[in-house]
Amino acid sequence: MEKLTAKASIGIQKPVSEIFEAIVNPEIMQNYFISKGSGRMETGKEIFWSFPEFEGSYPLTTKEIIPDEKIIFSWDPKSVVTIELQKMSENDTVVKVSEEGHQSDEKGIKWAIGQTEGWANFLACMKAWLEYGIHLRKGAFDFMKTN
């Protein structure tokens, strides 16, 4: 059975090196995506991310990092996330995210739609923070909190 891929991409008006650092460095990522990270993303390293809307922390394992080009990690045993950075000019970068893995069945289709939505939000939040210093995610998903 064919595997599904969730995809999202966006252009960010910042140098590729600044965007790369904003992804691998939890201190920066806390401004737009996670509430806490246990460490920098490094090849072969397991780290944990916490999110403001959910209890606990979630493990991920970094599979491969090519500085300023590509980050590959897994946070779900069935899928692999690839973030590619494409330098368009000195201050213009395209960020492409794909997450491949789940089977092409009803459950997999729901997963792919949800992950596509999530990655599009990740990119919008990163763009808002890096370009304008806006915490776009703040309060955006409070309705999802498990109380």
Beta strands, then each sheet from edge to edge (+ up, - down):
strand 1: 3-12
strand 2: 36-37
strand 3: 46-50
strand 4: 57-66
strand 5: 70-76
strand 6: 79-89
strand 7: 92-103
sheet 1: 1+ 7- 6+ 5- 4+ 3- 2+
end
